[in-house]
Amino acid sequence: MSDTAQPVQTARGTAATAAPENTSGRPKQRDAFFDNAKYLAIVLVAMGHAWEPLRSDSRAVTALYTLVYAFHMPAFIIISGYFSRSFDASPAKIKRLVTGVVVPYVVFETAYTLFTRWSDGVPDRPISLLDPLYLTWFLAALFIWRLTTPLWRCVRWPLPVALAVAALATLSPSIGDDLDLQRTLQFLPYFVLGLCLRPEHFSLVRTWRVRLLAVPVIAGALVFSYWAVPRMDYAWFFHRDAAEHFGVPAWYGPLMTLALFGCSLVLVACFLSWVPGRRMWFTALGAGTLYGYLLHGFVVQAGNHFDWAGHRWPHTPLGAIAVTLVAGAVVTVLCTAPVRRVFRCVMEPRMEWAFRRTSPVTGSTTAQARR
């Protein structure tokens, strides 16, 4: 969901290895494939949230919910890691991290706390910047992941190490809720994988052979999800609890870490294989997925307050389809340019007053450049 600078896409849909420094002042050309992927993934996020109140009455909805949760956040996180490869903790990159991640986190953590005092009927809910509320966990996690990027670029075997960290997290129920660290650590391998990927890897999953193979794989995964509904706790895909929470032996944690990672990677590859590489009517919306992600939560919370799911019609097949379409339409509107213009002051603040001037060439502060 991060709107970091993206490499230029070639005619065949593959990105150049490194985009040249933009010194013309014109906006950098965006990669349509990744914008399309981000938009389609955020639509699935919104649909998943809309399905939550319908799960108890429909095995089919629960199966779809499980399938989507198996890959939509891993896909987002992998893409976020991919576009974090250039993060080097330079002043310019730190400034962007603060304005694009830290400030939105503080603003929306506060806003969600105040809003849910009304929607959840908890008037004394405290504002806590250390305990991410609702959707803000992703911003807290992205802040930590991106800060550790230089470390992962130095490690000889970054992905195995990240998987080991995630596995150990499942054995540690005492980690606590500070910055949602349990979820941050368990999702870490997907971010590290994104750091390790190159344009040719994305080209590989977009061949016609992979696209054809994705059809039976997704169909089989859906059938398996339907079968697993009464047999497996889909909360494993949330990656926010240790194994102890599920009432299973501790060794299940590392085993499920590897199993879920493999499962999610296959489904992410299937998802990406069908993402269009050319510009579509929704491509421009891919630049606003963080807006859609953070803002649609208010719609969800308001809907829960008015108990829309308490009516019988949404629990019918036609009702569930209508709810799905409405969720997709709402998040689409929230990704549009007019909405982004309204909220840009808190989502992408310039904040020049808060930082020292940096050299456009080296990224160092003006004082450092003069030395």
N, C-alpha and C positions, 0 to 999 in steps of 0.2 A: 503494500500500500504506500510505501514511501515514494515520493515523487522526486527522487534524485535524478541527476542528469543521466540520460540514457544514450547508448551508442547508436550511431546511425545505421539504419537498416538498408541492406542491399536489395536489389530487385528480386532476388530469390528468397528474401525473407530472413536471411541470416545477418546478424549484426557484425559490424567491423570489430576487430580485436580491441582497438582503442580509438575513441573519438578524439579528434584534434581539439586543442584548447579553443574555446570560442572567444575571440577578441573583437568581433564585429559589432557586438551589442545586440545582434538579432537572436531570437529564441532558438535554442537548439532543436534540431529535428528529432522527433520522438519515434520510437520503434512501435509500429502499429501492433505487432504481435503481442508485445508485453502489455500494452494498453488494453487490448482486447481481452487478454487473460485476466488482468486485474478487474476489469469490469464484470466479466462473467463470474469470477470468483466472488465478488462482493454481492452480486445478485443471489448466489447460492447461500451466502451468509445470511442475508435478510430472509430468504425463504426458510432456512433452517430455524431461525428465531420465530418465524410465524407458525411453524409446525409444532413448536414445543408444547403448546396447550392441547394439541390434538393427538398426542402420542398415546395417551392412555386408552383411547377409544378405537384406535386403528392400528392393526399390525402392519399394514402396508405403509402408512405414514411413518411409523417408527422405523421400518426397514429403509425407507428413503432418507430419513433423518440420519440414521447410522451411516449409510453409504456416503452421504454428503460430508458428514463430520470426519470421515476417514481421510479426506483429501483436501477440503477447501482451505483450511488454515495452513496445512503443510505447503500447499501451492503458494499461498501468499508469502509465507516465511521463506521459502526457497527463492522466490523472486526478490524479496527484500535482501536476502544474503547476496544474491547475484549482483545487485546494484550497490552493494556496500563494499565491493572489492577494492575500490579506490580509497576507502577511508583510511587515513594515515595519522589521524589525531593532530593534523595541522590546525593553526588558528582558524582558517577559513572553514574547514570541515567541522570543527567544534562549534563554530558559530551556527552553521547550518543544522547541526544536531540539536542545539539549544532552541533555535527558533522553530524548527520543524517537528521536534519531538517533545522536548521538555516543556515548552510553553503550552502547546495543546494539551499535554498531560495535566498540567496544573489547572488549566482553565476547565477542562471537561471533567476532571475528578471533582472539582468544586461544584460544577454545574450539575453533575449527576447526583451528587450528595444532596444538594438543595432540592432538586426535582423529585427525587425518590422519597424525600421527607413527606411530600404530598402524595405521590403515586402509590407508595407502599404503606402509607399511614404510619410513618415512623418520624414524628416531628423532632425528636432529639438525636437523630442520627448524626454522629460527629464527622467533621471533615478531616480525613486522614490521608496525607500524601504518601504514606508508607504502605497503605492497604488499598490497592487499586480496586475500584468499584466498577462492576459490570464490564463494559468493553474496554476500559482504559488499561487493562492488564497488558494489551498488546503494545501500547506505547512505552510502558515501563520496561517490558521485555526487550523491545527494539533498542531502547537506550542502552541497556546492558550489553546486548549482543554486539551492537555497533562499536561500543567502547572497547570490546575485547577483540575486534577484528585484527589489529596488528599482531596480537598474540597468536591467533589461529593461522596467520600467514607465515609465522615463524616455525610452527610446530611441524615436525616431519610427517606425522600421520594424523592430521587434524580430525578427520571424520571418525576413525576408531576411538580417539581420545574423547571426542564429544559424545559418542555413544556410551562410552564407559561412564562419563559424568552423568548422563541421563539415567543410566541403569542404577547407579549409586543413589541418585535422587529418589528412586522408587523404594529404596531400602531405608529412607530417612524421613519418617513421619514427623520428626521434630523440627524440620526446616522452618515451618511457620508460614504466615501469610505476608510477611514484609516483602513489598514489591512483587508479590505473587511469585516468589522465587522457585517454588516447586514446579510450576508450569513453565517458567522461564528456562529452567534446566532441562526439563523433559522435552521441550520443543527445540532445544539448542542444536541437535544434530541436523535439523532441516536448514537452519540458518547457515551452519558451517558447510553443509553440502552446497548451498547456493554460492558460497564464497569459492568453492572449488570448481564450479562449473564454468564452461567456456561456451561461446556461441555455437560451436559445432555440436555440442551435446544437445542443445535445443533443436538444431537442425535434424539430428538423428531421430528424435521422437516424432518428427513431423513428416516422415516419409510415408508414402501410401501404404507400405506393408504394415507399419505400426498402426496407422489409422484403421486399416481393415481388422487387424488383430485386436484393436481396442474394443470393437463391437462385442465379440463373445466374452471378452474379459469383463467388461462392465455388466453385461447381462448375467454372467455367472456370479459376479460380486453382489448384484441385486438379489439374486435367488438365495445366495448364502446369507445375506443380511436378513432376508425374510425368515429363513430357517433359524437364524441365530437369535432372533428377537426374544424368545422365551428362555434362551439358553445362555446368553452372554450379556453382561452389563456394558452397554454402549458408552458409559461414562469413562471407560478406559481411553477413549479417543479424545477426551477433554484434556488429558495429561496434567491434571491439577491435583492429584492425590497419590500418596504412596500406596504400595500394595496392601499394607495393613488395613487401609480404609475399606477394601473390598472383601475383607474377611478371608483372605487366602494366605497360604504360606509365603514368606518373604521372597523365596526364590522365584515366585511368579513374576515379580517386578522386572528383573533383568530379562527374563524370557519374553514377557509381553513387550518390553521396550524394543527388542530386536524384531519380534513378529509384527508389531504395529508399524514399525519403521519400514519394513519390507512391503507390507500391504499398502501403506500410504504412498510409497514411491511408485508402485505399479499403477495405482489409480491416478496419481498426479501425472504420470507419463501418458496415460490414456486421455486424461482431460486436456493436457497441452497438445496432444496430437490432433485434436479436433478444433483447437483455437485457430481462427482465421489469421493469416499472416498479412493480408491486405487491409486497407482502410475500409471500415464498415460504418454504418450510421451511428454506432455506439462507441467508436474508437476514441473520440475526443473525451468521452466520459471516463476513460481510464485514468486520466490525469486527476480526476476528482474522487477517487475511490476512498481516500481517507476521510473526506467530507461525508460521503455516503455511509461509511462505516460508523463514524462517531455520532452523526446526527440521527440515523434511523433508530438508534436506541431509545431516543426520547419518544418516538412514535410507538415503539413496542411497549415501553413503560406506561404511556398514557392509555394504550389499548387495554393493557392488563388492569389498569385502575378501573376502567369502565366495564371490565369483565365481558369483553366481546366474545370470548370462548364459552361463556356461560349459556349462550343461546344454542339451540339444537341444530340450526341450519349449518353452521360452520363444520359440524362433525359429520355431515353427509358427504358423499363423494363429490358432488357438485360444489358444495360449500368449501371443501378443502382445496379444490382447484381454484375457486375464486379467491380464497385467502392467499394462495400461492402467487396468483397473478397480481393481486394488489400489493403484496410485499415487493415483488419485482419492480412494479411501477413506482412505488414510493421511493425505493433506494435509487432508481434511475433518475428521478426528479432531483434528488438530493446531491447527485453527482454533476448536475448541469452547471453551466457557467454563471447564470444569475445567482444561484445559491452560493457558489464559490466566491463571487464578488462580495456578497454580504458578510461571509464569515472569514474572509481572507485575513482580516486584521488579527484574528486569534489563532488561525491555522497556519498562516505563513507570514507572521509579522516581520517587518524589516528590522526594526530595533537597532538601527545604526548608532543610536545614542548610547547603547549599552556596550559597544565593542570598540576596540582600537581599530584604526584603519589598517587594512592588509594589502599587501602587494598583489595585483591581479595576476602576476606571472608566477611568483614563488609561493604565494599563500601565506607568507610570513607577515608579522606586524610591520608597520612603517618604520618603527624604531630599529627593528632587527635588520630590515632591508638596507638602512643607511649604514649599518656597520659593515 
